[in-house]
Amino acid sequence: ESERKMSELQSSSGTFTDKYQESSILVNKTVDRLMERAKHGNKDGVKSGFQQLDEMTGGFQPSEFIVIGARPSVGKTAFAISMAMDMAIHRKVPVGFFSAEMTSMAIMERILSAEARVDSKRIRSAILRSQDMVSIVDAAGRIYEGKLYIQDTPNIKLLDLRSQARRMKRERDIKILFIDYIGLINPEANPNVPRHEQVAEISRSLKALSRELQIPIVALSQVSRDAEGKEPNLANLRDSGSVEQDADVVILLHRDRLADLSNTREGKNGNEPSPQIIHGYPVQETKVILAKQRNGETGIITMGFQNQLVRFVELERSSGS
């Protein structure tokens, strides 16, 4: 009797289903869906806006749980915002963005800087040139027409996050959700429970939410200090191995900050080529490591990080790639 009641409770809460499906029905559905995608293009995945990454992943797929990990200040929030901008502003894909770290105004300042191509320091200090104002007004018009929905709640409770995500899906029909970041979500667990168990609860819950809403959820995560100064790997995901296990896709970011400083100095001295310039701003090479992909290949892509605009850009491929 107790098992029956528990089953009914789980079913009503959306965390459990007792509906099995026959292979004869599933194979027909799968083939029909495959033929439709082959005929009209793969419309299921949400493109990141970075061509090389999309070629490897096919875009972020419905019900996928994607984790982006990096050490502090490498740019995981900038990477997420760069993707969200392309989706919501340039392609009008409804995007949800939960931030437990930055205010919505701070995020919008970053978006304005990147979209207008105006140095973020000038925006923060409000020391703007006349051309900056023209660029900002033009960018604001494009952003106004976008479909980006931002919620900033410090120390957000896991239950509230799930509730607000459902609301965004219901009211705005978001196609993808970004969460910045896992370590700042309050699981409301017993405070005596070890941190790795709390993070495991958060990870499982976000994975279940992606399946419930049938959208990709992209969650940011810090990696451990063991990865400082070297390429991170799956084992470096902070606080819980369950994040690695639950994730369908894991993307890790790495930038050699010492090399960046050295190249900049040497470039100024004429000993080495200066950093690459894109849209008037220098870029710092950053490795985007596709460390795990449950249904595809892994590999490394080199991209550019523009610190002054706090955004990521694609670099030209070498002739051998």
Buried (B, 14 or more C-beta within 10 A) or exposed (E): EEEEEEEEEEEEEBBEEEEEEEEEEEEEEEEEEEEEBEEEEBEBBBBBBBEBBBEBBBBBBBBBBBBBBBBEEBBBBBBBBBBBBBBBBEBEBBBBBBBBBBEBEEBBBBBBBBBBBBBBEBBEEEEBEEEBEEBBEEBBEEBEEBBBBBBBBEEBEBEBBBEBBBBBBEEBEBBBBBBBBBBBBBBEBEEEEEEBBBBBBBBBBBBBBBBBBEBBBBBBBBBBEEBEEEBBBBEBBBBBBBBBBBBBBBBBBBBBEEEBEEBBEEBEEEEEEEBBEBEEBBBBBBBBBBBBBEEBEEEEBBBBBBBBBBBBBBBEEEEEE
